[in-house]
Amino acid sequence: MNVLELSEQELGRRQSLQELRDMGIDPYPAAEYPTNAFSTDIRDEFSDEGEQREVCIAGRLMSRRVMGKASFAEIQDSKGRIQVYITRDDICPGEDKELYNKVFKRLLDIGDFIGVKGFVFRTQTGEISVHARELTLLSKSLKPLPIVKYKDGVAYDKFEDPELRYRQRYVDLVVNDGVKDTFLSRATVIRTIRRVLDEAGYTEVETPTLQAIAGGASARPFITHFNALSTDMYMRIATELYLKRLIVGGFEGVYEIGKNFRNEGMDRNHNPEFTCMELYVQYKDYNWMMDFTEKLLETVCTAVNGKPEREIDGQIISFKAPYRRLPILDAIKEKTGYDLNGMSEEEIREVCKKLDMEIDDTMGKGKLIDEIFGEFCEGTYIQPTFITDYPVEMSPLTKMHRSKPGLTERFELMVNGKELANAYSELNDPIDQEERFKEQMKLADKGDDEAMIIDGDFLRALQYGMPPTSGIGIGIDRLVMLMTGKTYIQEVLFFPQMKPEKKAPRSTNAEWAAIGVGEEWVPLFNKCGYYLVQDIKDINPQKLQMEVCGVNKKYKLGLENPKVDEFQAWIEKAGV
């Protein structure tokens, strides 16, 4: 890294790094450090009447108060923080006191990882702490942490810019209380789902992420090129069609928790790369799946929150069964006053116009109904609600309703105004499925880039026979949002997709050379904030010389300083 790209604090830390090495201290030791306790456990298990407990702990140095020959420090491990009491003579029992006087007091920095061996005690102020007998540097931090300061329970100097928090999640996790808890809750959500499904006797499987056909959902895929096969492939948009192949192959129930990729927009509820759980069980239908989903979500909410309710946006949402069940066309009639039952595509298009909706000619009947529901209904369902019995045009992979012509046995679960789950009594008639795929291709011909492509191998699998089956997909990211009370999907993703970091435009070395500035001087101009040649055109030459040559002196670069006349010439050429 160019030294001019470093801040003064970073330079200071690198100088400390070198001093440590000069003292024979390895700032990045490879040997195991045998910790035997965590901060939270030490406090929970401490007893004033018990025997003195010897511990070996490690973590980041987060604060330090030096008071002559004795000091207090705070270290943060994977579970929390604990105070450490350090005295010079305890960690330096011999004549050499440099470990305390030089290393601890001067060469260690906030953010460094240290190890401490000692015993647990309670200070005169009542704080359970570790009295250090040994101190070891485990890893030197070269960048300063944005330390959040607390006074009377109020946080100051917060690291709260979302752009920085999401891009530098590793810093966010260190300095912001509660962030790690969100992701521990996420782990609990996934672990609980796995436990429930495993106990039900279903098998966790893995299916291809790269697929020759993007199937199983209506979405725009990401496209990549498979060099070894010399063909374009799609990042999967769903796991559905492969999981159904396994039902054909004889599995009772299969599920997968994995990444899907949809080349679509990003907002507070959508991320193009997302985690989904899909489950398929033979000999079940969508009524059974509604019952199973209620029990699953109630179990998950209780595992995360200790009860089947969660406060979100100031409202208490209950995941306790049972949930309301409402056919989609009834929902639309309830919210808009229009009964779409039996209407043709053109009639529904006229309804959309009466509702002042923006539609286009690429939208078929199913898409129009979906748009109406999304515009007027979806956001109104706060408590868990099963929206059922979708028109066949909206459900190309779903079995026809057993008693309602033109509808299918499908439900979507709405919670807090958003879809959480999508489920069917799965279509297992291969002839019907082929016709549905053909209808989807007609939509694609009209310009719908989210229409499904015919998957010939999946049709072949169905022709071998698939038993009656019910399947469901649950968005894990949205589920975690609900279980943790978060309103932005980025808060529950460790590393959400971000736009590339913006960098100030810079003139090339050749452009600087064109006005006479040598390549070795360009970083010095940049360090002073002059990124473009034209940035210097109105600068006083004496001022410019002082700034640029001052950088040369400060960083001890050893370059021969140009004369004022040379700066004058560069400025004149920059203004041309």
C-alpha positions in Angstrom: 0.0 0.0 0.0 1.2 3.5 -0.8 2.3 5.2 2.4 0.4 8.4 1.3 -2.9 6.5 1.4 -2.5 6.0 5.2 -3.8 8.2 7.9 -1.6 9.4 10.7 -3.1 6.8 13.0 -2.4 4.1 10.5 1.1 5.3 10.1 1.6 5.3 13.9 0.3 1.7 14.2 2.7 0.5 11.5 5.5 2.2 13.3 4.4 0.4 16.5 4.3 -2.9 14.5 7.9 -2.4 13.4 9.0 -1.6 17.0 7.4 -4.8 18.3 9.2 -6.8 15.7 12.5 -5.0 16.6 11.9 -6.1 20.2 11.5 -9.7 19.0 7.8 -9.8 19.6 5.8 -11.6 16.8 2.7 -9.4 16.3 0.9 -12.3 14.5 1.9 -15.5 16.4 0.9 -18.8 14.9 0.7 -21.0 18.0 -2.6 -21.9 19.6 -3.7 -19.7 22.5 -5.5 -22.1 24.9 -8.5 -20.0 26.1 -10.7 -21.6 28.7 -13.3 -19.0 29.5 -15.6 -16.4 28.0 -16.5 -13.0 29.4 -20.1 -13.7 30.0 -19.5 -17.1 31.6 -16.9 -15.6 33.9 -19.4 -13.1 35.3 -22.3 -15.6 35.4 -20.3 -18.2 37.3 -18.4 -15.9 39.7 -18.9 -16.4 43.4 -17.4 -14.3 46.1 -17.3 -17.3 48.4 -15.9 -19.7 45.8 -12.3 -20.7 45.2 -10.1 -18.3 43.1 -10.7 -19.2 39.5 -7.7 -19.2 37.1 -8.7 -18.2 33.5 -7.1 -17.8 30.1 -9.1 -15.3 28.0 -8.5 -13.5 24.7 -10.2 -10.8 22.7 -9.9 -7.3 21.3 -8.5 -4.5 23.4 -11.4 -2.0 23.5 -10.4 0.5 26.2 -7.4 1.2 28.4 -6.9 3.4 31.4 -3.3 3.7 32.4 -2.7 4.8 36.0 1.1 4.6 36.6 2.1 1.1 37.5 -1.4 -0.2 37.3 -4.0 0.0 34.6 -7.5 -1.2 33.7 -8.3 -2.4 30.2 -11.5 -3.9 28.6 -11.4 -6.7 26.2 -14.1 -8.0 23.9 -14.4 -11.7 23.1 -17.0 -13.5 21.0 -19.6 -13.3 23.7 -19.1 -9.9 25.3 -16.7 -7.6 27.2 -14.9 -8.0 30.5 -12.5 -5.7 32.5 -8.9 -6.7 33.0 -6.7 -5.3 35.8 -3.0 -5.1 34.8 -0.1 -4.1 37.0 3.5 -3.7 35.9 5.1 -6.0 38.4 2.5 -8.8 37.8 3.1 -9.1 34.1 6.8 -8.1 34.4 8.0 -10.0 37.5 11.7 -9.7 36.6 13.9 -6.6 36.0 12.7 -6.1 32.5 9.6 -3.9 32.6 9.3 -3.2 28.9 6.2 -5.4 28.4 4.3 -3.0 30.6 6.1 0.3 30.2 6.6 0.1 26.4 4.4 -2.6 24.9 1.2 -2.3 26.9 1.3 1.5 27.5 2.6 2.6 24.1 2.7 0.0 21.4 -0.6 -1.7 21.9 -3.7 0.0 20.3 -7.4 -0.2 20.6 -8.5 -3.1 18.4 -5.5 -5.3 19.0 -6.1 -8.9 20.0 -4.5 -9.8 23.3 -4.5 -12.9 25.5 -4.6 -12.7 29.3 -3.9 -15.3 31.9 -4.9 -14.6 35.4 -7.5 -15.0 38.1 -11.1 -13.7 38.5 -11.9 -11.2 41.3 -14.3 -8.4 42.2 -12.9 -4.9 42.3 -13.6 -2.4 45.1 -16.3 -0.9 42.9 -18.0 -4.3 42.6 -17.0 -5.1 39.0 -16.1 -8.7 38.2 -12.7 -8.5 36.5 -9.6 -10.6 35.5 -6.4 -9.8 37.4 -3.7 -10.4 34.7 -0.5 -12.4 35.4 0.5 -12.8 31.8 -0.2 -10.6 28.7 0.3 -11.8 25.1 -0.1 -9.9 21.9 -2.1 -12.1 19.5 -2.8 -9.8 16.5 -1.9 -6.2 15.7 -4.6 -4.0 14.3 -3.5 -1.6 11.7 -6.7 0.4 11.2 -8.3 2.3 14.1 -11.9 1.2 15.1 -14.7 3.8 15.2 -15.2 3.5 18.9 -18.7 4.1 20.1 -18.7 6.0 23.4 -21.4 5.6 26.1 -22.4 7.9 28.9 -25.5 7.4 31.1 -26.7 4.8 28.6 -26.5 7.1 25.6 -24.2 6.3 22.7 -22.0 8.9 21.1 -19.8 8.8 17.9 -22.0 6.0 16.5 -20.9 4.0 13.5 -24.4 4.2 12.0 -24.1 5.2 8.3 -25.9 2.3 6.6 -23.5 2.6 3.6 -20.5 2.0 5.8 -22.2 -0.5 8.1 -23.3 -2.8 5.3 -20.1 -2.5 3.3 -17.9 -2.9 6.4 -20.0 -5.4 8.3 -16.8 -6.7 10.1 -16.5 -3.2 11.8 -20.3 -3.0 12.4 -20.2 -6.3 14.3 -17.3 -5.2 16.5 -18.5 -1.7 17.5 -22.3 -1.8 17.4 -24.2 -3.5 20.2 -27.0 -5.8 19.0 -25.8 -6.4 15.5 -24.3 -9.8 16.3 -27.5 -10.8 18.2 -29.5 -10.3 15.0 -27.3 -12.9 13.2 -27.3 -15.2 16.1 -31.1 -15.1 15.9 -30.8 -15.8 12.1 -28.8 -18.9 13.0 -31.5 -19.9 15.5 -34.2 -19.5 12.8 -32.3 -21.8 10.4 -31.3 -24.3 13.0 -34.9 -24.6 14.3 -36.3 -25.1 10.8 -33.8 -27.9 10.2 -34.7 -29.5 13.5 -38.4 -29.4 12.8 -38.0 -30.8 9.3 -35.5 -33.4 10.4 -37.7 -34.6 13.2 -40.6 -34.9 10.7 -38.4 -37.4 8.8 -37.6 -35.2 5.8 -34.2 -35.3 4.1 -32.0 -32.2 3.5 -30.5 -32.3 0.0 -28.5 -30.1 -2.3 -29.4 -29.3 -5.9 -27.5 -27.4 -8.7 -26.9 -23.7 -8.4 -26.0 -23.5 -12.1 -28.9 -24.7 -14.2 -29.4 -25.1 -18.0 -32.9 -23.8 -17.6 -34.0 -21.2 -15.0 -37.2 -22.8 -13.8 -39.4 -23.1 -10.7 -40.4 -19.5 -10.5 -41.3 -16.5 -12.6 -38.2 -14.3 -12.4 -35.4 -12.7 -14.4 -32.3 -14.9 -14.0 -28.6 -14.1 -13.9 -26.7 -15.6 -16.8 -23.1 -16.9 -16.7 -20.9 -18.9 -19.1 -19.8 -22.5 -18.3 -16.4 -22.7 -20.0 -15.9 -26.5 -19.6 -19.3 -27.1 -21.3 -19.0 -24.1 -23.7 -22.6 -23.1 -22.9 -24.5 -20.4 -21.1 -26.0 -21.3 -17.8 -28.4 -19.7 -15.4 -28.0 -19.0 -11.7 -31.0 -20.8 -10.2 -34.0 -18.7 -9.4 -35.6 -21.6 -7.4 -34.8 -25.2 -6.3 -38.3 -26.4 -7.0 -38.0 -28.5 -10.2 -34.9 -30.4 -9.0 -36.5 -31.2 -5.6 -39.6 -32.5 -7.4 -37.4 -34.8 -9.4 -36.3 -36.3 -6.1 -39.9 -36.9 -5.1 -40.3 -38.7 -8.4 -37.2 -40.7 -7.4 -38.9 -42.0 -4.2 -38.1 -39.6 -1.4 -40.9 -39.1 1.1 -39.9 -35.5 1.8 -37.0 -33.4 0.8 -35.9 -29.8 1.6 -33.1 -27.5 0.8 -32.0 -24.3 2.5 -29.9 -22.4 -0.1 -29.2 -19.4 -2.2 -31.4 -18.3 -5.1 -30.5 -15.5 -7.5 -33.0 -13.2 -9.3 -31.7 -10.4 -11.5 -34.2 -7.9 -10.3 -34.4 -4.7 -8.2 -33.1 -4.0 -4.7 -35.1 -2.3 -1.9 -35.8 -2.7 1.8 -37.5 -6.0 1.2 -35.6 -7.5 -1.8 -32.0 -8.6 -2.4 -31.1 -10.3 -5.7 -29.2 -13.0 -3.8 -31.4 -14.4 -1.1 -31.8 -17.5 1.0 -34.9 -19.7 0.6 -36.1 -22.9 2.2 -38.1 -25.2 -0.1 -39.9 -28.4 1.2 -41.7 -31.1 -0.8 -43.7 -33.9 0.8 -45.4 -36.7 -1.0 -49.1 -37.6 -0.4 -49.8 -34.1 1.1 -51.9 -31.2 -0.2 -51.9 -27.4 0.4 -54.4 -27.7 3.3 -51.9 -30.0 5.1 -49.1 -27.5 4.3 -51.0 -24.6 5.8 -51.3 -26.5 9.1 -47.7 -27.6 9.0 -46.5 -24.0 8.2 -48.5 -22.6 11.2 -46.8 -25.0 13.6 -43.3 -24.4 12.0 -43.5 -20.6 12.3 -44.9 -20.7 15.8 -42.0 -23.0 16.8 -39.4 -20.7 15.1 -40.8 -17.6 16.8 -40.8 -19.2 20.2 -37.2 -20.4 19.7 -36.0 -16.9 18.8 -38.1 -14.7 21.1 -39.2 -17.1 23.9 -42.9 -16.6 22.8 -44.9 -16.9 19.6 -45.3 -13.1 19.3 -42.9 -10.4 18.0 -43.2 -6.6 18.0 -42.6 -5.2 14.5 -43.0 -1.5 13.6 -44.8 -0.9 16.8 -47.3 -3.7 16.2 -47.5 -7.1 17.9 -47.6 -9.9 15.3 -48.7 -13.3 16.6 -47.4 -16.4 14.9 -49.7 -18.6 17.1 -51.9 -20.9 15.0 -54.4 -20.7 13.4 -54.0 -18.0 10.7 -56.7 -16.5 8.6 -57.4 -18.1 5.2 -58.7 -15.9 2.4 -59.1 -16.7 -1.4 -57.2 -14.1 -3.5 -60.2 -13.1 -5.6 -62.2 -12.6 -2.4 -59.3 -10.5 -1.1 -59.4 -8.3 -4.2 -63.2 -7.9 -4.0 -62.9 -7.0 -0.3 -60.3 -4.3 -1.0 -61.4 -2.9 -4.4 -65.1 -3.8 -4.7 -64.4 -5.6 -8.0 -65.3 -9.3 -8.4 -62.8 -10.8 -10.9 -64.4 -14.3 -10.9 -65.1 -15.4 -14.4 -63.7 -12.2 -16.0 -61.7 -12.4 -19.2 -58.2 -10.9 -19.6 -59.7 -7.9 -21.4 -62.3 -7.4 -18.7 -59.6 -7.4 -16.0 -57.6 -5.0 -18.1 -60.6 -2.6 -18.0 -60.8 -3.0 -14.2 -57.1 -2.0 -14.0 -57.8 1.1 -16.0 -60.7 2.0 -13.7 -58.3 1.6 -10.8 -55.9 4.0 -12.4 -53.2 1.3 -12.6 -50.2 1.4 -14.9 -50.2 -1.7 -17.1 -48.9 -2.8 -20.4 -49.6 -5.2 -23.3 -47.1 -7.8 -22.1 -49.2 -8.5 -19.0 -51.4 -11.6 -19.2 -54.4 -12.3 -17.1 -52.4 -13.7 -14.2 -50.0 -10.8 -14.2 -52.8 -8.3 -14.1 -54.4 -10.1 -11.1 -51.1 -10.1 -9.4 -50.6 -6.4 -10.0 -54.1 -5.6 -8.5 -53.4 -7.7 -5.5 -50.0 -6.2 -5.0 -51.3 -2.7 -5.3 -54.5 -2.8 -3.2 -54.3 -5.9 -0.9 -50.8 -7.3 -0.1 -49.7 -4.5 2.2 -52.8 -4.6 4.3 -52.3 -8.0 5.8 -50.2 -7.5 9.0 -51.1 -10.6 11.0 -50.2 -13.9 9.2 -52.8 -14.5 6.5 -53.0 -17.4 4.0 -54.1 -16.0 0.6 -55.4 -19.0 -1.3 -56.9 -20.4 -4.5 -54.9 -18.4 -7.2 -56.1 -18.4 -10.8 -54.4 -20.9 -13.0 -52.8 -18.2 -15.1 -50.8 -17.2 -12.0 -49.7 -20.7 -11.0 -48.1 -22.7 -13.8 -46.8 -25.4 -11.5 -49.9 -25.9 -9.3 -52.7 -28.5 -9.4 -56.1 -27.3 -10.5 -58.5 -26.7 -7.6 -60.6 -29.8 -6.9 -63.9 -27.8 -6.6 -63.3 -24.3 -8.1 -62.9 -24.2 -11.9 -60.2 -21.9 -13.2 -58.4 -21.8 -9.8 -55.5 -23.7 -8.3 -54.6 -25.1 -4.9 -52.0 -22.6 -4.0 -51.5 -20.2 -1.1 -49.1 -17.4 -0.3 -48.6 -16.4 3.4 -48.7 -12.7 4.0 -47.1 -11.2 7.1 -46.6 -7.5 7.9 -47.7 -6.6 4.4 -45.3 -8.8 2.5 -45.2 -12.3 1.1 -43.3 -14.8 3.3 -44.2 -18.1 1.8 -45.6 -19.6 -1.4 -47.0 -23.2 -1.5 -49.0 -25.5 -3.8 -50.7 -28.8 -4.1 -48.1 -29.6 -6.8 -49.1 -30.3 -10.4 -48.2 -33.9 -11.2 -50.2 -34.3 -14.5 -47.4 -34.3 -17.1 -49.8 -33.4 -20.0 -51.4 -30.5 -18.1 -47.9 -29.3 -17.0 -46.7 -29.3 -20.6 -49.7 -27.2 -21.7 -49.1 -24.8 -18.8 -45.4 -24.4 -19.9 -46.6 -23.6 -23.4 -48.9 -20.9 -22.1 -45.9 -19.4 -20.3 -43.9 -19.4 -23.5 -46.7 -17.4 -25.2 -46.3 -14.8 -22.4 -42.5 -14.8 -23.1 -43.3 -14.2 -26.8 -45.4 -11.1 -25.7 -42.3 -9.7 -23.9 -42.7 -11.1 -20.4 -39.0 -11.7 -19.4 -40.1 -13.4 -16.2 -42.2 -16.2 -17.9 -41.0 -19.8 -17.3 -39.1 -21.7 -20.0 -40.2 -25.2 -20.9 -38.0 -27.7 -19.0 -38.1 -30.9 -21.0 -36.3 -33.0 -18.5 -38.7 -32.1 -15.8 -41.6 -33.1 -18.0 -39.9 -36.4 -18.7 -39.5 -36.9 -14.9 -43.3 -36.3 -14.4 -44.1 -38.8 -17.1 -42.5 -41.5 -15.0 -45.0 -40.5 -12.3 -44.9 -38.2 -9.3 -47.2 -39.0 -6.4 -49.6 -36.3 -5.0 -47.2 -33.8 -3.4 -47.3 -30.5 -1.5 -44.5 -28.0 -1.6 -43.6 -24.7 0.0 -40.9 -22.0 -0.3 -40.2 -19.7 2.6 -37.9 -16.7 2.3 -35.4 -17.0 5.1 -34.3 -13.4 4.9 -37.8 -12.1 5.3 -38.5 -14.6 8.0 -35.5 -13.4 10.0 -36.6 -9.8 9.5 -39.9 -10.7 11.1 -38.4 -12.7 13.9 -35.9 -9.9 14.8 -38.2 -6.9 14.2 -36.0 -5.5 11.4 -37.5 -3.4 8.6 -34.6 -3.5 6.1 -33.5 -6.8 4.6 -29.9 -5.5 4.6 -30.0 -5.7 8.4 -30.3 -9.5 8.3 -27.7 -10.1 5.6 -24.1 -10.2 6.6 -22.9 -8.8 3.2 -25.8 -7.4 1.1 -25.2 -6.4 -2.5 -23.9 -2.8 -2.7 -23.1 -0.4 -5.5 -19.4 -0.1 -6.1 -17.7 2.3 -3.8 -17.5 5.8 -5.2 -14.1 7.1 -5.7 -13.1 10.6 -6.7 -12.2 10.8 -10.4 -8.4 11.2 -10.9 -6.3 12.3 -13.7 -3.9 9.7 -15.1 -0.1 9.9 -14.7 0.0 10.7 -18.4 -2.3 13.6 -17.9 -0.1 15.0 -15.1 3.0 14.4 -17.2 1.5 16.5 -20.0 1.8 19.6 -17.7 5.2 18.5 -16.5 4.5 16.8 -13.2 6.6 13.6 -12.7 4.9 10.3 -11.9 6.5 10.2 -8.4 4.8 13.5 -7.5 1.3 12.5 -8.5 0.5 10.7 -5.2 1.6 13.8 -3.3 -0.8 16.0 -5.2 -3.5 13.5 -4.6 -2.7 13.4 -0.8 -3.2 17.2 -0.8 -6.7 16.7 -2.4 -5.7 17.6 -6.0 -7.0 14.6 -8.0 -7.5 16.3 -11.3 -5.0 18.3 -13.2 -7.5 21.2 -13.4 -7.8 21.3 -9.6 -4.5 23.2 -9.4 -5.2 25.8 -12.0 -6.3 28.6 -9.6 -4.0 27.7 -6.7 -1.3 30.1 -5.5 2.1 28.6 -6.5 3.7 29.3 -3.1 0.8 27.7 -1.3 0.8 24.7 -3.6 4.6 24.2 -3.1 4.2 24.4 0.7 1.4 21.8 0.7 3.0 19.3 -1.7 6.6 19.6 -0.4 5.2 19.5 3.1 3.9 16.0 2.4 7.3 15.0 1.0 8.9 16.1 4.3 6.2 14.7 6.6 6.4 11.2 5.1 10.2 11.3 4.7 9.9 10.4 1.0 13.3 11.9 0.1 12.2 13.5 -3.2 14.0 16.6 -4.4 11.5 19.5 -3.9 10.6 21.5 -7.1 11.1 25.2 -7.2 8.2 27.7 -7.0 8.8 28.5 -10.7 8.1 24.9 -11.6 4.8 24.9 -9.6 3.9 28.2 -11.4 4.5 26.5 -14.8 2.4 23.5 -13.9 -0.4 25.7 -12.7 -0.3 27.8 -16.0 -0.4 24.6 -18.1 -3.3 23.2 -16.0 -5.4 26.3 -16.8 -4.9 25.9 -20.6 
